[in-house]
């Protein structure tokens, strides 16, 4: 019997795909104004790509451990760095789910 994706996993994966799609679209749009700082020209697209990666990692964590794994015991949501740390632990665990 195949293992199906959880509804929350699908929601997070779809949000990840949408944000990377927005990042690609932002890169293709003409600039409305000239930036004072050239290093910040693609900052919006880079931020959306980072959000997309975080959402994809969250989806994998939710599929393996459940929705509650994205929250602290105090019921606050984990930050991006905590998601990355949890993802690393999940990937490097001896017996992955």
N, C-alpha and C positions, 0 to 999 in steps of 0.2 A: 504494500500500500504506500503510495507516495506521500511525503510529508508536505502539507500545505502551509503557505505563509499566513501568519496571523494578520488580522485586519490592521492593527497598529503598525506592523512592519510594512505593509503595502502603502499605508498612508505616508509613512516617513520616506519610503523609496520614491513615491510619486512626487513628494515635495522636493526631494533631492534632484530628481530629473528636471523639474520645473525651474529650480534655481540655477542649475548649470545651463539650461536653455536661455534663461534671462542673461546670464553672464556672456554667453556667446553672442546674443543679440546686442548687448551693450557694446561689445567690442566692434561690431559692424556698423554702428550708428555714427553719423558724422558728429563732430564736436560742435556744441552750441556756442562755446566761448573758448578762448585761449587760456590755458592754465598758467598761473604764475609760477608754479613749481612743476617742472616736467616729470618729476618722480611720482606725482600723484595722478597722472593721466588715466591710468587703468586701475585705479584703486577700487572702484565700484565693482568691476568685473572680477578682480582678485578676491574681494570680500565675498561675493556671491559664490565663487568657486570653493572657498573655504567653508561656507555655510553648507554647500552641497555635500562636501566630504564629511562634515560633521553629521549631517542628517543620514547619510549612508551608513556611517559607523553606528549611529543610534539605532538604525533599523536592524542591523545585525545583532546588536546587544539585546534588543527587544525580542527578536526571534529566539535567541538562545536562552535568555534569562527572564523575560517578561517585562511588562511596562514599568513595574515598580523599580527595576534596575536603573532607571534614568533619574531617580529621586534619592535624596539623602533621607536618613531616618526622620529628620525634622520635616519632611514632605516638601522641601524646596527642591527645584530642579537643579541638576548638576550642570556645571559650566563646561565649556568646550574642552578645557584641559583635563577635567575629570573624565569626560567621555573618551578622550584619547587614551588616558591611562587604563580605563576599564577595557577598552578595545584591545590594547596591547596585552593585558592580562588574559583576556579571552582567547586571543590568537595563540599565545605562548603556553596555555594550560596543557597539562599532560593528556587529559581526556576531554577534548572539546565535544560539545553537544552537536 
